[in-house]
Amino acid sequence: MIHQLLKELEPLDQLSEWAQFKQAVLSANINCEQTVILDAAGLKVDLSAQRRSTELSQAATKLLEARKFEPLRQALFDGEHLNSTEDRAAWHTMLRQPQPLMEVQSERLRMLELVRRVDNDRRWRNIVHIGIGGSDWGVRLVTQAFGYAGSWRHIRFVSNIDGHAIEGGLAGLDPHDTLVVVATKSFRTAETMENAARAREWFEAAGVNPGNNMIAVTANPEAAAAWGIPRHHIYRFWDWVGGRFSLWSTIGVAAGLTVGSGVLAGLQSGAHAMDRHFLTAPPEENTPIQLALAELANRSVLGYGSRNLAIYDSRLSYLIPYLQQLEMESLGKSVDHQGRSINVATGPVVWGMPGTDAQHTFFQWLHQSSEGAPVDFIVCKTADHQWQQHHQQLLAHCLAQRQALLHGKSTAQAEAENLQKGMAPEQAQWLAHHRKQPGGRASNLIVLPQLTPFSLGALLAMYEHKVFVEALIWGLNPFDQWGVELGKVLADDIFERLSKDSSQPHKPLELDRSTQYWIEQFKA
């Protein structure tokens, strides 16, 4: 039934509701004198610096209706097979239910029991988390956000296939006092399995039984057991959990061991609160919906190719790659569920850096380039450190940059300021053209009351649901990633060629001359 509903969605550019939405966007303006601040699961989201009008709100409502938003949103929470190309659910919301499925609850309790037991025994002073992509970024984010002040356990991350990564990840550690977590949904991920093999050899060389000091987190427990992980050291999640949506599963075990199981519980609680908001709040008050509509206007109507993340909290620097994967892997598509080309611009580039470093790196481009980009400003109202003057300056910079992007500076204003400084009229007029800023640049201000597991969980779930709404309106499947697969297949074949003598037969593979040249150079 759900597959049929998805197939019935017409191409977006052929919908009259889309034409009305586009026209309403082009006719609307940013009204600086009216605030639009939404509350969601403890977060405050200020959309005042986005285009809006009564006509735009009405057009957005009709567009959501035309895209079958309400039944498809319910299907997400019911575990229906919304991942049409892989014929499975995308049921990450189940992972943060207070009373989830029995199998989810069972694995959650097993993970918490592991954390409790090894904490009581003061076992494993070092954790090495081996994973990549969705099996890596979330754990990095959580441990950085809540472990910045230190923990009695130390954690290292190994993701890259570069041998320096695993060498550095293991260097200087005591194998007897180290736990290696192998996190891979398929238990076939090339980078993860190669690095895990080096870790296993490292244990064996030290006389340590790898089965005692390695655990696996996977949706393929049979493969993990065949590889050598004892059954009682395998923690499961399911094929209906996408990698970039898996933080809420047992993937978080290394974070629990490093920053505590209470952090995992807080994350799940905050995400569940955002789930309830997304499921029940009316569209005009629904934060993920309104963020998605703003992005649709900026990307598909106004033509902005990217969105900047300006994170005014140094503990959240890993939020940027986390959201890059969530959004660009989910929305980097150009065909709909029926395989037809989507004839509007879809998923923008997502990029950024923590403020205030970003101000000294690329904010010049945001302010005065010919294109610019909408910005998500993210900040905590209250800091956890003792230096309030630092936090007040941080808040001031955040608000000032947003204000400057919104209002800009006219040539006349710049010329008047130059004259006030005593410049000659000719020089004041000339320099004014260099100092003017166009303004009118869109942004969102997202304010967490404080950086807690609850608020971070709510923030991440908010972006998940924003992605879902965008994908629904564009008509694409946000839960697959076929574009990544071709490179993996080619890498396997090229690796075989690099590893064999030239005289040996190879798999049939057409290679361009440049690639053939470099294979021979690298072999030499």
DRENBA-434694 format. One record per residue (C-alpha): residue number from 1; residue in three letters; x, y, z. Coordinates in steps of 0.02 Angstrom, whole numbers, plus 50000, padded with zeros to 5 digits. Layout:
BEGIN
PT num residuo    c1    c2    c3
PT NUM     ala     X     Y     Z
...
//
This chain:
BEGIN
PT num residuo    c1    c2    c3
PT   1     met 50000 50000 50000
PT   2     ile 50139 50122 50046
PT   3     his 50238 50079 49889
PT   4     gln 50082 50114 49787
PT   5     leu 50057 50280 49875
PT   6     leu 50237 50330 49837
PT   7     lys 50218 50278 49655
PT   8     glu 50063 50386 49639
PT   9     leu 50159 50544 49681
PT  10     glu 50168 50651 49525
PT  11     pro 50329 50735 49469
PT  12     leu 50350 50889 49577
PT  13     asp 50374 51011 49433
PT  14     gln 50206 50957 49359
PT  15     leu 50105 50998 49514
PT  16     ser 49999 51156 49514
PT  17     glu 50031 51163 49702
PT  18     trp 50218 51174 49668
PT  19     ala 50192 51315 49544
PT  20     gln 50090 51408 49675
PT  21     phe 50224 51379 49807
PT  22     lys 50360 51445 49691
PT  23     gln 50260 51601 49651
PT  24     ala 50224 51632 49835
PT  25     val 50410 51616 49877
PT  26     leu 50458 51740 49741
PT  27     ser 50325 51863 49801
PT  28     ala 50370 51850 49985
PT  29     asn 50503 51948 50080
PT  30     ile 50600 51934 50241
PT  31     asn 50506 52041 50366
PT  32     cys 50634 52094 50494
PT  33     glu 50505 52175 50606
PT  34     gln 50406 52016 50643
PT  35     thr 50477 51870 50741
PT  36     val 50435 51689 50705
PT  37     ile 50501 51582 50848
PT  38     leu 50446 51402 50867
PT  39     asp 50463 51290 51020
PT  40     ala 50502 51107 50997
PT  41     ala 50559 50984 51132
PT  42     gly 50644 51123 51229
PT  43     leu 50729 51201 51077
PT  44     lys 50687 51373 51012
PT  45     val 50699 51397 50824
PT  46     asp 50693 51574 50755
PT  47     leu 50637 51578 50573
PT  48     ser 50617 51768 50567
PT  49     ala 50755 51783 50437
PT  50     gln 50664 51677 50308
PT  51     arg 50539 51731 50176
PT  52     arg 50359 51721 50232
PT  53     ser 50185 51782 50192
PT  54     thr 50006 51723 50214
PT  55     glu 50005 51666 50033
PT  56     leu 50165 51566 50059
PT  57     ser 50095 51480 50213
PT  58     gln 49936 51434 50120
PT  59     ala 50034 51370 49970
PT  60     ala 50145 51264 50083
PT  61     thr 49993 51184 50164
PT  62     lys 49922 51137 49995
PT  63     leu 50090 51069 49938
PT  64     leu 50103 50955 50091
PT  65     glu 49927 50891 50057
PT  66     ala 49970 50856 49875
PT  67     arg 50123 50755 49931
PT  68     lys 50019 50645 50048
PT  69     phe 50117 50710 50196
PT  70     glu 50005 50651 50339
PT  71     pro 49986 50467 50288
PT  72     leu 50169 50453 50242
PT  73     arg 50225 50534 50405
PT  74     gln 50119 50407 50499
PT  75     ala 50195 50268 50393
PT  76     leu 50368 50321 50453
PT  77     phe 50318 50297 50634
PT  78     asp 50222 50135 50598
PT  79     gly 50375 50051 50522
PT  80     glu 50302 50039 50347
PT  81     his 50423 50002 50204
PT  82     leu 50459 50181 50154
PT  83     asn 50630 50131 50088
PT  84     ser 50557 50082 49922
PT  85     thr 50716 50033 49829
PT  86     glu 50771 49912 49966
PT  87     asp 50593 49863 50017
PT  88     arg 50615 49892 50202
PT  89     ala 50566 50010 50340
PT  90     ala 50663 50160 50403
PT  91     trp 50609 50137 50583
PT  92     his 50740 50232 50681
PT  93     thr 50602 50314 50782
PT  94     met 50569 50144 50861
PT  95     leu 50744 50146 50936
PT  96     arg 50702 50291 51051
PT  97     gln 50529 50235 51105
PT  98     pro 50514 50221 51295
PT  99     gln 50434 50049 51267
PT 100     pro 50505 49986 51101
PT 101     leu 50488 49816 51018
PT 102     met 50543 49673 51130
PT 103     glu 50698 49638 51024
PT 104     val 50750 49822 51033
PT 105     gln 50723 49826 51220
PT 106     ser 50822 49666 51242
PT 107     glu 50975 49733 51150
PT 108     arg 50961 49900 51240
PT 109     leu 50965 49811 51408
PT 110     arg 51112 49701 51354
PT 111     met 51210 49856 51307
PT 112     leu 51170 49945 51470
PT 113     glu 51217 49789 51568
PT 114     leu 51386 49785 51480
PT 115     val 51419 49966 51528
PT 116     arg 51365 49934 51708
PT 117     arg 51469 49776 51726
PT 118     val 51633 49842 51655
PT 119     asp 51613 50006 51748
PT 120     asn 51595 49911 51912
PT 121     asp 51749 49809 51870
PT 122     arg 51846 49963 51812
PT 123     arg 51889 49860 51659
PT 124     trp 51959 49925 51495
PT 125     arg 52038 50095 51518
PT 126     asn 52047 50118 51329
PT 127     ile 51913 50102 51195
PT 128     val 51954 50095 51009
PT 129     his 51798 50119 50904
PT 130     ile 51819 50052 50727
PT 131     gly 51682 50106 50606
PT 132     ile 51649 50228 50466
PT 133     gly 51510 50345 50411
PT 134     gly 51351 50316 50510
PT 135     ser 51442 50193 50621
PT 136     asp 51567 50327 50670
PT 137     trp 51508 50509 50664
PT 138     gly 51370 50495 50794
PT 139     val 51482 50414 50923
PT 140     arg 51617 50544 50891
PT 141     leu 51490 50683 50912
PT 142     val 51422 50618 51076
PT 143     thr 51590 50581 51156
PT 144     gln 51658 50752 51106
PT 145     ala 51502 50842 51166
PT 146     phe 51497 50761 51338
PT 147     gly 51674 50700 51366
PT 148     tyr 51771 50859 51332
PT 149     ala 51811 50880 51517
PT 150     gly 51888 50706 51525
PT 151     ser 51840 50531 51578
PT 152     trp 51932 50390 51664
PT 153     arg 51915 50296 51501
PT 154     his 51996 50358 51342
PT 155     ile 51922 50330 51171
PT 156     arg 52002 50333 51000
PT 157     phe 51918 50320 50831
PT 158     val 51981 50228 50678
PT 159     ser 51881 50250 50519
PT 160     asn 51995 50281 50370
PT 161     ile 52074 50140 50269
PT 162     asp 52239 50236 50275
PT 163     gly 52357 50127 50378
PT 164     his 52409 50280 50478
PT 165     ala 52234 50282 50553
PT 166     ile 52241 50109 50631
PT 167     glu 52425 50130 50675
PT 168     gly 52387 50290 50769
PT 169     gly 52228 50217 50845
PT 170     leu 52324 50077 50929
PT 171     ala 52489 50163 50962
PT 172     gly 52542 50168 51144
PT 173     leu 52393 50071 51210
PT 174     asp 52402 49918 51323
PT 175     pro 52314 49775 51230
PT 176     his 52267 49695 51396
PT 177     asp 52171 49852 51448
PT 178     thr 52092 49896 51280
PT 179     leu 51921 49855 51209
PT 180     val 51898 49865 51020
PT 181     val 51720 49898 50959
PT 182     val 51692 49845 50778
PT 183     ala 51539 49940 50716
PT 184     thr 51472 49897 50544
PT 185     lys 51294 49864 50490
PT 186     ser 51339 49736 50357
PT 187     phe 51500 49671 50436
PT 188     arg 51570 49684 50261
PT 189     thr 51622 49867 50256
PT 190     ala 51795 49864 50177
PT 191     glu 51879 49998 50284
PT 192     thr 51807 49933 50447
PT 193     met 51848 49750 50416
PT 194     glu 52027 49787 50361
PT 195     asn 52057 49893 50517
PT 196     ala 51974 49762 50627
PT 197     ala 52091 49630 50556
PT 198     arg 52241 49737 50606
PT 199     ala 52169 49756 50782
PT 200     arg 52145 49568 50795
PT 201     glu 52326 49540 50743
PT 202     trp 52381 49670 50872
PT 203     phe 52294 49574 51011
PT 204     glu 52364 49407 50953
PT 205     ala 52542 49476 50946
PT 206     ala 52524 49529 51128
PT 207     gly 52459 49359 51182
PT 208     val 52282 49425 51210
PT 209     asn 52133 49323 51152
PT 210     pro 52042 49443 51032
PT 211     gly 51875 49364 51077
PT 212     asn 51892 49432 51254
PT 213     asn 51933 49611 51202
PT 214     met 51830 49639 51045
PT 215     ile 51643 49666 51026
PT 216     ala 51540 49689 50868
PT 217     val 51390 49800 50835
PT 218     thr 51304 49743 50676
PT 219     ala 51144 49695 50586
PT 220     asn 51234 49539 50524
PT 221     pro 51275 49439 50682
PT 222     glu 51309 49280 50584
PT 223     ala 51451 49363 50489
PT 224     ala 51522 49433 50652
PT 225     ala 51520 49262 50732
PT 226     ala 51602 49183 50579
PT 227     trp 51738 49316 50586
PT 228     gly 51779 49267 50764
PT 229     ile 51678 49378 50882
PT 230     pro 51599 49274 51021
PT 231     arg 51409 49272 51017
PT 232     his 51396 49354 51188
PT 233     his 51504 49499 51122
PT 234     ile 51390 49535 50973
PT 235     tyr 51264 49675 50993
PT 236     arg 51130 49682 50861
PT 237     phe 51033 49812 50767
PT 238     trp 50920 49785 50618
PT 239     asp 50914 49809 50430
PT 240     trp 50774 49935 50453
PT 241     val 50899 50052 50537
PT 242     gly 50997 50156 50412
PT 243     gly 51178 50186 50458
PT 244     arg 51157 50375 50468
PT 245     phe 51006 50349 50582
PT 246     ser 51089 50219 50694
PT 247     leu 51157 50321 50840
PT 248     trp 51001 50275 50939
PT 249     ser 51043 50089 50926
PT 250     thr 51182 49985 51004
PT 251     ile 51301 50082 50889
PT 252     gly 51312 50199 51039
PT 253     val 51392 50070 51153
PT 254     ala 51565 50150 51144
PT 255     ala 51487 50317 51193
PT 256     gly 51402 50234 51341
PT 257     leu 51567 50160 51397
PT 258     thr 51653 50330 51381
PT 259     val 51527 50460 51439
PT 260     gly 51399 50351 51528
PT 261     ser 51238 50260 51494
PT 262     gly 51141 50410 51560
PT 263     val 51198 50508 51407
PT 264     leu 51124 50375 51292
PT 265     ala 50960 50379 51388
PT 266     gly 50953 50569 51378
PT 267     leu 50986 50567 51191
PT 268     gln 50845 50442 51162
PT 269     ser 50727 50541 51273
PT 270     gly 50761 50705 51183
PT 271     ala 50742 50624 51013
PT 272     his 50578 50544 51066
PT 273     ala 50513 50714 51124
PT 274     met 50553 50784 50952
PT 275     asp 50467 50634 50873
PT 276     arg 50309 50677 50968
PT 277     his 50322 50859 50915
PT 278     phe 50344 50811 50732
PT 279     leu 50200 50688 50740
PT 280     thr 50074 50800 50829
PT 281     ala 50113 50986 50805
PT 282     pro 50013 51076 50670
PT 283     pro 50115 51119 50514
PT 284     glu 50131 51305 50552
PT 285     glu 50205 51264 50724
PT 286     asn 50300 51108 50671
PT 287     thr 50485 51146 50673
PT 288     pro 50549 51009 50555
PT 289     ile 50413 51052 50429
PT 290     gln 50450 51238 50434
PT 291     leu 50638 51211 50419
PT 292     ala 50608 51097 50270
PT 293     leu 50494 51223 50184
PT 294     ala 50623 51360 50209
PT 295     glu 50756 51250 50129
PT 296     leu 50642 51207 49984
PT 297     ala 50616 51392 49953
PT 298     asn 50802 51430 49964
PT 299     arg 50863 51281 49863
PT 300     ser 50730 51239 49734
PT 301     val 50657 51412 49704
PT 302     leu 50792 51540 49745
PT 303     gly 50935 51428 49685
PT 304     tyr 51054 51427 49833
PT 305     gly 51172 51281 49809
PT 306     ser 51225 51259 49990
PT 307     arg 51180 51289 50171
PT 308     asn 51307 51339 50302
PT 309     leu 51313 51271 50479
PT 310     ala 51379 51400 50601
PT 311     ile 51396 51304 50765
PT 312     tyr 51429 51422 50910
PT 313     asp 51484 51286 51031
PT 314     ser 51658 51210 51014
PT 315     arg 51596 51044 51086
PT 316     leu 51487 51017 50933
PT 317     ser 51615 51024 50793
PT 318     tyr 51572 50844 50744
PT 319     leu 51391 50898 50719
PT 320     ile 51447 50966 50550
PT 321     pro 51505 50801 50471
PT 322     tyr 51361 50712 50558
PT 323     leu 51235 50825 50472
PT 324     gln 51333 50821 50310
PT 325     gln 51309 50634 50302
PT 326     leu 51129 50640 50361
PT 327     glu 51077 50768 50233
PT 328     met 51192 50742 50084
PT 329     glu 51183 50552 50086
PT 330     ser 50994 50561 50108
PT 331     leu 50954 50701 49987
PT 332     gly 51094 50686 49859
PT 333     lys 50973 50608 49734
PT 334     ser 50899 50665 49568
PT 335     val 50766 50534 49529
PT 336     asp 50598 50501 49613
PT 337     his 50524 50338 49676
PT 338     gln 50474 50290 49499
PT 339     gly 50649 50322 49433
PT 340     arg 50600 50482 49341
PT 341     ser 50715 50633 49340
PT 342     ile 50671 50765 49469
PT 343     asn 50673 50927 49371
PT 344     val 50703 51043 49518
PT 345     ala 50861 51068 49619
PT 346     thr 50870 50946 49766
PT 347     gly 50984 50923 49918
PT 348     pro 51106 51068 49943
PT 349     val 51286 51054 49998
PT 350     val 51298 51063 50188
PT 351     trp 51458 51134 50259
PT 352     gly 51526 51235 50403
PT 353     met 51641 51260 50551
PT 354     pro 51620 51309 50732
PT 355     gly 51602 51495 50766
PT 356     thr 51698 51603 50796
PT 357     asp 51836 51516 50697
PT 358     ala 51721 51518 50547
PT 359     gln 51712 51707 50553
PT 360     his 51899 51713 50521
PT 361     thr 51892 51581 50385
PT 362     phe 51745 51595 50265
PT 363     phe 51618 51721 50332
PT 364     gln 51688 51848 50209
PT 365     trp 51612 51738 50071
PT 366     leu 51445 51730 50162
PT 367     his 51436 51918 50179
PT 368     gln 51498 51986 50013
PT 369     ser 51510 51848 49882
PT 370     ser 51396 51852 49731
PT 371     glu 51304 51696 49788
PT 372     gly 51313 51672 49977
PT 373     ala 51217 51537 50069
PT 374     pro 51079 51522 50198
PT 375     val 51148 51489 50372
PT 376     asp 51093 51384 50520
PT 377     phe 51159 51471 50676
PT 378     ile 51162 51349 50822
PT 379     val 51201 51408 50998
PT 380     cys 51169 51364 51181
PT 381     lys 51084 51494 51289
PT 382     thr 51180 51438 51444
PT 383     ala 51360 51381 51451
PT 384     asp 51432 51248 51566
PT 385     his 51597 51334 51601
PT 386     gln 51630 51469 51731
PT 387     trp 51684 51611 51616
PT 388     gln 51523 51704 51579
PT 389     gln 51612 51844 51487
PT 390     his 51670 51716 51359
PT 391     his 51494 51654 51334
PT 392     gln 51422 51828 51319
PT 393     gln 51550 51869 51186
PT 394     leu 51507 51707 51096
PT 395     leu 51322 51750 51098
PT 396     ala 51360 51927 51039
PT 397     his 51461 51863 50891
PT 398     cys 51323 51742 50843
PT 399     leu 51187 51875 50845
PT 400     ala 51298 52005 50762
PT 401     gln 51342 51893 50615
PT 402     arg 51159 51848 50591
PT 403     gln 51110 52032 50599
PT 404     ala 51245 52081 50474
PT 405     leu 51192 51947 50350
PT 406     leu 51011 52000 50367
PT 407     his 51027 52189 50358
PT 408     gly 51192 52216 50269
PT 409     lys 51258 52392 50237
PT 410     ser 51213 52506 50094
PT 411     thr 51338 52606 49992
PT 412     ala 51266 52766 50065
PT 413     gln 51289 52704 50243
PT 414     ala 51467 52652 50208
PT 415     glu 51506 52820 50125
PT 416     ala 51434 52916 50273
PT 417     glu 51540 52816 50394
PT 418     asn 51695 52850 50289
PT 419     leu 51660 53036 50289
PT 420     gln 51637 53033 50477
PT 421     lys 51812 52960 50491
PT 422     gly 51880 53111 50399
PT 423     met 51909 53035 50228
PT 424     ala 51911 53145 50075
PT 425     pro 51744 53135 49982
PT 426     glu 51818 53049 49829
PT 427     gln 51905 52917 49934
PT 428     ala 51751 52893 50045
PT 429     gln 51643 52861 49893
PT 430     trp 51769 52739 49817
PT 431     leu 51793 52639 49977
PT 432     ala 51605 52631 50009
PT 433     his 51584 52512 49862
PT 434     his 51706 52391 49944
PT 435     arg 51623 52403 50114
PT 436     lys 51442 52382 50061
PT 437     gln 51354 52218 50102
PT 438     pro 51196 52163 50013
PT 439     gly 51103 52095 50166
PT 440     gly 50939 52003 50146
PT 441     arg 51029 51837 50171
PT 442     ala 50922 51702 50249
PT 443     ser 50962 51611 50410
PT 444     asn 50889 51507 50551
PT 445     leu 50936 51532 50734
PT 446     ile 50924 51371 50835
PT 447     val 50944 51394 51023
PT 448     leu 50973 51250 51143
PT 449     pro 50936 51296 51324
PT 450     gln 51098 51207 51371
PT 451     leu 51201 51068 51293
PT 452     thr 51126 50913 51374
PT 453     pro 51098 50739 51304
PT 454     phe 50912 50781 51295
PT 455     ser 50937 50941 51195
PT 456     leu 51063 50860 51077
PT 457     gly 50947 50712 51048
PT 458     ala 50805 50832 51007
PT 459     leu 50918 50930 50889
PT 460     leu 50973 50776 50792
PT 461     ala 50796 50708 50777
PT 462     met 50737 50879 50716
PT 463     tyr 50860 50871 50571
PT 464     glu 50810 50690 50534
PT 465     his 50628 50740 50515
PT 466     lys 50674 50895 50414
PT 467     val 50762 50779 50291
PT 468     phe 50608 50668 50283
PT 469     val 50494 50814 50239
PT 470     glu 50612 50879 50105
PT 471     ala 50628 50706 50027
PT 472     leu 50440 50685 50028
PT 473     ile 50409 50847 49936
PT 474     trp 50549 50819 49811
PT 475     gly 50485 50642 49787
PT 476     leu 50649 50551 49820
PT 477     asn 50697 50407 49934
PT 478     pro 50806 50474 50077
PT 479     phe 50845 50302 50148
PT 480     asp 50957 50224 50014
PT 481     gln 51129 50272 49949
PT 482     trp 51158 50185 49783
PT 483     gly 51277 50320 49725
PT 484     val 51407 50258 49849
PT 485     glu 51403 50079 49784
PT 486     leu 51486 50101 49614
PT 487     gly 51647 50167 49689
PT 488     lys 51653 50020 49811
PT 489     val 51638 49894 49669
PT 490     leu 51770 49981 49566
PT 491     ala 51887 49992 49716
PT 492     asp 51877 49803 49741
PT 493     asp 51925 49773 49560
PT 494     ile 52065 49901 49559
PT 495     phe 52133 49832 49723
PT 496     glu 52141 49660 49642
PT 497     arg 52239 49732 49495
PT 498     leu 52358 49823 49612
PT 499     ser 52387 49662 49708
PT 500     lys 52417 49545 49560
PT 501     asp 52559 49525 49437
PT 502     ser 52525 49599 49266
PT 503     ser 52532 49426 49189
PT 504     gln 52389 49360 49295
PT 505     pro 52210 49369 49230
PT 506     his 52098 49505 49299
PT 507     lys 51913 49528 49317
PT 508     pro 51838 49607 49162
PT 509     leu 51837 49793 49196
PT 510     glu 51847 49936 49075
PT 511     leu 51969 50067 49138
PT 512     asp 52012 50235 49063
PT 513     arg 52191 50265 49012
PT 514     ser 52230 50379 49158
PT 515     thr 52173 50249 49285
PT 516     gln 52272 50113 49195
PT 517     tyr 52425 50224 49197
PT 518     trp 52416 50255 49384
PT 519     ile 52385 50072 49425
PT 520     glu 52549 50031 49339
PT 521     gln 52638 50177 49425
PT 522     phe 52576 50126 49597
PT 523     lys 52623 49944 49567
PT 524     ala 52797 49997 49515
//
